Amino acid sequence: MFSSLKVKNFRIYWSGTVISLIGSWIQITAQSWLVFQLTNSVFLLGVVGFLNSLPVFLLSLFGGLLADRHQKRIILITTQTVFMLLAFLLAALTQLNLITPGQIMFIAFLNGIAMAFDGPSRQAMVVELVGKENLFNAITLNLVAFNSSRIIGPAVAGIMVATIGMSGCFYVNAISFLPLIAALFVIRVNSSARSRKNGHALEELKEGLIFVKNNRLILILVSMVAVASLFGITYVIFMPVFANDILKVGVKGLGILMSSAGVGALIGALLLARLGDFKYKGRLLIWSSFIFSFSLMFFALSKTYLLSILALALIGFSNIVSIAIINTFLQTKVADEFRGRVMGVFMFTFFGILPFGNLIAGALAHFFGVSFTILINGIICALFFTAINLVYPKIRAIS
């Protein structure tokens, strides 16, 4: 289950990542609560999510190109430092009672710019740390790290907001970046997989997009990620509304709700790590996509706290299984010279399209309510995944 952690470089990197991600989820939870408290607006929750992800839509393809042309470790040191400084800025403004919704939106936008260049390098560097023989396990363990923090971070944030305040949460996040930055200075990366091309940037970017376009299976897989991001993952921005208005469980309940999706995702990631490089990944991908869609509908209709927790756990489980299978296939089947650019496309569909989903969902929720919005999104996901299963049955043969 933990075979890739035997590789020293990956073990150091992974440990720093866990600490950093816990801090990030503390900030995400506290920031969403802060925005809701300042504005009491579901639409502005969507706007903040939109501005956080918009730069990924605009710049992630260039982030992937940069990952193919330069050392990924140096790129990550730069982006992680930017994340840390922005967290300190948010903390200071909040502590001094100077924070405004406009400032939160601006900081979210700057975070998104850093994320556009951080994501492709972070994804593509894994194979350089562990090699292809350990890649599937390393990807799943990265998902374990992400979802462990997704459990711990929001739960801790619910307590921290009540004790050290929101500014304290943001300071904790800023400090949490230091271990990962230190790890990136310590590790030594095998740069043999790095592209040595010195051609025109736009030509290389076009070459990567043509590569994705001409590979039908890759195109279908990234389209599945795109639909899940546009219509499925947007439920996260409405968690404060569910906690405060629908389920009436307050900020501590918000932490548990957000953590429950993380619990489900962690179980899914651990299951994949335990299974190893198993056959029939395509069949599991289809099943997990349907579970994700119907769990969204179930959550939208639930008015009971415990049932909502169960639905979120299923959403987290099924979503992470789908993402892990798609991510692993892309990284193992793509040539080294294209990996950064393909991961840029992956980031574009995973996070880049998300702002438009957040904006659309925020607008719909403003007029029709959050429950109806999530229900419709779940139905759209189910219809799309059904169409993919019927039109391209070869997807079930992925192994």
C-alpha positions, 0 to 999 in steps of 0.5 A: 500500500505504501511502496512508493514511500520507500523512495527517499525523495518521494517520502520527503516530498510527500511528508511536506505535502501533507503538512501544507495541504492540512494548512490549505484546507484550514484556510479554505474552510475559514475563508468560505465562512468569512465570506459568508459572514461578511456578505451572507451571499451564496452568489459571492461564494460562487464569485470567490470560487470563480476568481480562485480558479479563473487563472487556471483556465487562462494559464494552466496550459502555459503552466504545463508548457513551462513544466516541460521546458524547465525544472519542475522543482524550481517552479514549485519552490516559487509557487509555494512561496507565493502561496505562503506570502498570500496567506500571510497577507490574508491573515494580517488584513483579517487580524487588523479588521481591514479585510473586505470581500473585494480583498478576498477576491483579489487574493483568491485570484492571485492564488489562482495564478500561482495554482495555474503554474503549480499544478502541472509541475506538481503532477508531472514531477511525481514520475521523476521522483519514483519512476514509472514502476511506482507511479500508480502507487505514488499518485494514489498516495498523493491522493491519500495526502490530499484527502487526509488533509481534507478530513483533518483541515476542515475539522481543525478549522471548525475548532480554530475559528472558535478559538484563535479566530479566522486570522489565526487559521490563515497564519497557520496555513502560511506557516504550513508551507515551510516544510514543503518548501524545505523539502523541495530544496532537499530532494534531488529530482531525476530530470531525464524526463524533462523536455530538452526542446528549445523551440517556440513556446506557442508551437510547442503548446499547439503540438501538445494540444494536437497530441491530446486531440488526436488521441480519442481516449485521452480526449474522452477522459479529460472531457469526463474530468471537465464535466465533473468539474463544471457541474459536480464539484461546485457543491463545495462552495455551498457548504456554508449554506447547507451548514447554516441554513439547511442543516443548521449545524453551524461552523463546527458542523461545516467542518464535519460536512467538508471532512466527510467528503474527505473521509470517503475520498481517503477510503477510495485512495487507500483502496486503490493503493491497496489494489495496486496496478489492477485490471479493469480500471475502466469498469471501476471508472464507469461505476464510480462516475455513476455513484458520483452523480447519484450521490450528488442528487441524494445530497441535494435532496437530503434534509438530515445531517447524518444522511448528508454526511453519508452522501458527501462521503460517497461523493468523495469516494467516487470522485477520487477513484475516477480522478486517480484512474484518469490521472494514472492512465494519462501519466503512464500512457503519455511520452515523457516529452508531452507529460507536462502539457498533458497535465496542463490540459488535465489541470485545465479541465479539473480546475480551470473549468471549475470557475465557470461551474462555480459562477453558474452554480452561484447564479442558479442558487441565487434564484432557485436555491442551492438544493435545486442547483446541486440536483440539476448538476447531478442529473447532468453528470449522470446523463453525460457519463451514460452517453460516454458509456454508450458511445465509447464502450472501449473505455471499460477496457482501460487497465 
